[in-house]
Amino acid sequence: MTHPRSLQNDTPHGPAFPAIPLLPRAGAGLKPEHIDAILCGTDPVGFFEIHAENYMGKGGSPHAALAAVRARFPLSVHGVGLSIGSASPLDAAHLSRLKAVVDRYEPVLVSEHLAWSTHDDTYYNDLLPVPYTREVLDCVVEHIDTVQMTLGRQMLLENPSTYVAFEQSTMSELEFITEVAKRTGCGLLLDINNVFVSSANHNFSPETYLDRFPLALVREIHLAGHAEETDDEGARLLIDAHDRPVAGAVWALFERVIEATGPLPTLIEWDNDVPGWDVLKSEAMAADRILAHHIASTLLGRRHA
Amino acid sequence: MPEWHAISNDFSSALLDPARPVPVGLKGPSPFKVDKRFSVYRNNITLSLIGALEANFPAVRRLVGEEFFSAMAKVFVRAHPPGSRLLCEYSSDFPAFLAGFEPLARYPYMADVARIERLWLDAYHEADAEPLNGAVLGALDPETLFAARFIPHPATRLFRSPFAAVSIMSANRTGADTSVIDPSMPEFAMLTRPRLAVDIRHISSSTFDFLDALIGASPLGEAVERALAGDPDFDVSTNLRGVLAAGAFTAIK
């Protein structure tokens, strides 16, 4: 009797981790302070997502913890430092660090942002906005082509949350994202909180934006909490703070999207003022209930068809 | 210059310099003032980098107080923004900045406390490696042993200070009583990370010389001579056993 799986594991370059399928369930951003609770428990979390840059050190505790989580859960690798929107070429050293994380942990999803964070060798540690022009479109397409070629797989591009827009823009964000996806073959990560934040900040309808979004290309959804301030004109200014529960309006938009797309892997992001694991988990379970409801109705629909 | 490069030049140079005007060409929903909108980016960057420094230098922060640290970090962040996209690498020049930071002139040990906190972080993220099992040395004849060179563990670091920076750092990280520390006592330390936890131990100046020679690829015999030059009573076997047990080396050649 042959055991192809164990044989494969015996080869020096065989997979280090089990291939755990990604289901259209809710996941959570992985925080070091939650690792013990996650590994002790048997919580039915669909997947965990890491910021790739937090695992670009050479070794030690971060890698030991991630390896233990990855052995039990599907993993999504979310880059925050590639600066895909930069006018300059991608940083080859950073891209190879990203490839090392992806090769080491065999994630089910790899994503990055429609944003820039580095300019002339200074790293600004924020996701900065791009003007929607032909010139930037060509840059972004070239950069995504390079990423996908280097990693040997599809990446997902996330729609941004923005606080300012550029007078130089010649097309809408939707046209820009749709065109990037069409030219590169990348998938999309739809951050519904980002849509809500940007819609309030630039005074457009989030429903209309979502109805026109190329939903067929969406492979993952992000949900997060935002803060509310006012701008110089006294207008509402929402901040993509990731420091609190998902807002009611964002949950409503999530239901609207899932209604249209069917269930998709959905991540709760909570990066600042991180609560205990129970609080983050209960947010994920709230998303999971919405997804489960739609799994049920999809199955029911099939039976009736 | 392509338009996007020029726009991002303007945008980025205003990010860390609040004296610069908000770049032209930016707009909100109404075409009026966008200062507060642009300042969201300024705040995100400054606060997140201050947060990274707070995480990297907890003992310095406890020593100077949260408010002082945050104000000082803001000055540093604006003058020394990160060149690396890895925040765990950010702040290698923070100790030197503290050494020249005028309001800290009365606390000459502060830069060294920051320096050992930075070494701690480097050791924490270093590559994994199996420490050398000291038992293998027992099988060697003395001549071979004294000719052997030791390969340092990737996480091994040496530290020395004209101040009690190691004790000050440790006490401020654990919240222990610092009143018993005489800041003017010179200290030497070795940092290792045999598995996941970083270990910092005080060492003597002769052990420092011994380790410094071994890490610099001198054969054991030469390292012993250097240690004996500083301390005629240097005990080779106790020291060797101690540093091997701490996981300072991975192999001999």
Interface residues (C-beta under 8 A of the other chain):
Chain A: E53 M56 G57 K58 G59 G60 S61 P62 H63 A64 G81 S83 S86 A87 S88 D91 H94 R97 W116 S117 T118 H119 D120 D121 T122 Y123 Y124 N125 D126 L128 V130 P131 T133 E135 V136 C139 Y163 V164 A165 F166 E167 Q168 N201 H202 N203 E229 T230 D231 D232 E233 A235 L237 I239
Chain B: P2 E3 W4 H5 I7 S8 N9 F11 S12 L15 L16 G25 L26 K27 G28 P29 S30 F32 K33 V34 D35 K36 R37 F38 V40 Y41 N44 I45 S48 L49 A52 P81 P82 G83 S84 R85 L86 L87 C88 Y124 H125 E126 A127 D128 A129 P154 A155 R193 L196
